[in-house]
Amino acid sequence: MRGGAQSHLMLASDGHPYVVKFQNNPQHVRVLANELLATRLAEAVGLSVPACDVVEVTDWLIEHSKDLSLDLGQSQERCAAGLQFGSRLIGGLMPGQVADYLPENQLAEVKNLQEFAGMLLIDKWTCNSNGRQAVFYKRPREKRYTATFIDQGYCFNAGEWKFVDAPLRGGVRAESCLQRCFWLGQL
């Protein structure tokens, strides 16, 4: 999968595909806790986030899956076995249409556009030190997308676990989206 944590797409024993971040990812082990806590906070206030859980990856699976490794620049390291963070893949095994970007003219047609404001508040509250990411999904016969907010790993200032007084931190992309929607007359 794309991204600095070098997540892997895995099918779990519950039959669902998960985007799994490993303890020994290049970002920091704390991004796993950040993901779980910030995703659950956003879910608790009613925002659209993927289902998430702690996923156990066994030694046997690591040993028998040659692709379960991390690129550390000049070297490669096997993914760590044990408990990892798993975020359910948006769309599941039979997705409709999934996009990680929508042109500005389609943004106004997102079903839950107002949730960007709520996610901006979560990002500010949790000191998200990364840009906000959303995935847009619609089922086969639907006309409008729904935004789902992903990648909360840099909340709580990533591996630092401290709150930095920086007004531009937390949801920069969400702010930009809100500004565009405001000017389009959608908020």
C-alpha positions in Angstrom: 0.0 0.0 0.0 1.1 3.6 -0.5 2.2 5.7 2.4 5.1 6.1 4.9 4.0 3.3 7.2 4.2 0.8 4.3 0.9 -0.9 5.2 0.0 -4.2 3.7 -3.4 -5.3 2.5 -4.4 -8.5 4.3 -7.4 -10.8 4.5 -8.3 -11.4 8.2 -9.9 -14.5 9.7 -13.2 -12.6 10.0 -13.3 -12.6 6.2 -12.7 -8.8 5.8 -9.7 -7.2 4.0 -7.7 -4.9 6.3 -5.0 -2.3 5.6 -2.5 -3.4 8.3 0.2 -1.2 9.8 3.0 -3.1 11.5 4.7 -2.3 14.8 8.1 -2.0 13.1 6.8 0.4 10.4 9.3 3.2 9.4 7.1 6.0 11.0 6.9 4.8 14.6 5.3 2.2 16.7 3.1 4.9 18.3 1.3 5.5 15.0 -0.6 2.3 15.7 -2.0 3.5 19.0 -2.7 6.9 17.3 -4.7 5.2 14.6 -6.8 3.2 16.9 -7.5 6.0 19.4 -8.2 8.8 16.9 -10.3 6.6 14.7 -12.4 5.5 17.6 -12.8 9.2 18.8 -14.0 10.2 15.3 -16.3 7.2 15.2 -17.7 8.2 18.7 -18.7 11.6 17.4 -20.4 10.1 14.4 -17.8 10.7 11.6 -17.3 8.3 8.7 -14.2 6.3 9.5 -13.3 2.7 8.6 -13.9 0.0 11.1 -10.6 -0.8 12.8 -9.2 -3.4 15.1 -6.1 -5.0 16.5 -5.0 -7.7 14.1 -2.7 -10.5 15.1 -0.2 -11.5 12.4 1.6 -14.8 13.2 5.2 -15.8 12.8 4.1 -18.5 10.5 2.4 -16.0 8.2 5.4 -13.7 8.1 7.8 -16.6 7.4 5.6 -17.9 4.5 4.7 -14.6 2.9 7.7 -13.2 1.0 6.0 -9.8 0.5 5.6 -9.1 4.2 8.6 -6.8 4.4 9.4 -3.1 4.9 11.7 -1.1 2.7 14.0 0.9 4.9 16.0 2.6 2.1 19.3 0.7 1.9 17.9 -2.4 3.6 14.7 -4.5 3.9 13.2 -5.8 7.1 10.6 -8.5 7.6 7.3 -7.2 9.1 7.1 -7.9 12.8 4.8 -10.7 14.0 2.3 -10.0 16.8 -0.4 -7.5 17.3 -0.8 -4.8 14.6 -3.3 -2.1 13.7 -5.9 -3.0 11.0 -8.2 -0.6 9.2 -11.0 -2.3 7.2 -10.5 -1.7 3.4 -13.1 0.8 2.1 -15.4 -1.0 -0.2 -14.5 -4.5 1.0 -13.8 -7.3 -1.4 -16.4 -6.3 -3.9 -16.0 -2.5 -4.1 -18.2 -0.2 -6.2 -16.1 2.8 -7.1 -13.3 4.0 -4.8 -11.3 7.2 -5.3 -8.7 9.0 -3.2 -9.2 12.3 -5.0 -12.2 14.0 -6.5 -12.1 17.1 -8.8 -13.5 20.3 -7.3 -16.7 20.1 -9.4 -17.5 16.6 -7.9 -16.7 17.6 -4.3 -19.9 19.5 -3.9 -21.8 16.2 -4.6 -20.3 14.3 -1.7 -23.1 13.0 0.5 -21.4 13.7 3.8 -19.5 16.9 2.9 -20.4 18.5 6.3 -18.3 15.8 8.0 -15.1 17.6 6.8 -15.8 20.3 9.4 -16.1 17.6 12.1 -12.9 15.9 11.0 -11.1 19.2 11.0 -12.1 19.6 14.7 -10.8 16.1 15.5 -7.6 16.8 13.7 -7.1 20.1 15.6 -8.1 18.5 18.9 -5.7 15.5 18.5 -2.8 17.6 17.0 -2.8 15.8 13.7 0.6 16.8 12.2 -0.2 15.4 8.7 -2.6 16.4 6.0 -6.1 15.0 6.2 -6.8 12.0 3.9 -10.2 10.8 2.7 -11.3 8.0 0.5 -14.5 8.5 -1.6 -16.7 5.5 -2.2 -20.0 4.8 -3.9 -21.8 1.5 -4.5 -22.5 0.4 -8.1 -25.8 2.1 -8.7 -25.2 5.2 -6.5 -24.6 8.6 -8.0 -22.9 10.3 -5.1 -19.8 9.5 -3.2 -19.4 9.2 0.6 -16.2 10.4 2.2 -14.4 8.1 4.7 -11.6 9.6 6.7 -8.5 7.4 6.9 -5.0 7.5 8.2 -5.0 9.0 11.7 -1.4 7.8 12.4 0.0 11.3 12.8 -2.6 12.4 15.4 -1.0 13.3 18.8 2.0 14.6 16.8 2.9 11.1 15.4 5.5 9.4 17.5 6.1 12.5 19.7 3.0 12.2 21.7 3.0 15.9 22.6 0.7 18.8 21.6 2.6 21.5 19.7 1.0 24.9 19.4 1.1 25.2 15.7 -2.1 26.7 14.1 -1.4 25.3 10.7 -1.1 21.7 12.0 -4.0 19.3 11.7 -6.2 18.8 8.7 -4.6 21.2 6.2 -6.4 19.5 3.3 -9.7 19.5 5.2 -9.4 23.2 5.7 -8.7 23.7 2.0 -11.7 21.5 1.1 -13.9 23.5 3.5 -12.8 26.7 2.0 -13.6 25.5 -1.5 -17.0 24.2 -0.4 -17.8 27.4 1.3 -17.1 29.4 -1.8 -19.1 26.9 -3.9 -22.0 27.7 -1.5 -22.2 24.2 -0.2 -21.6 24.9 3.5 
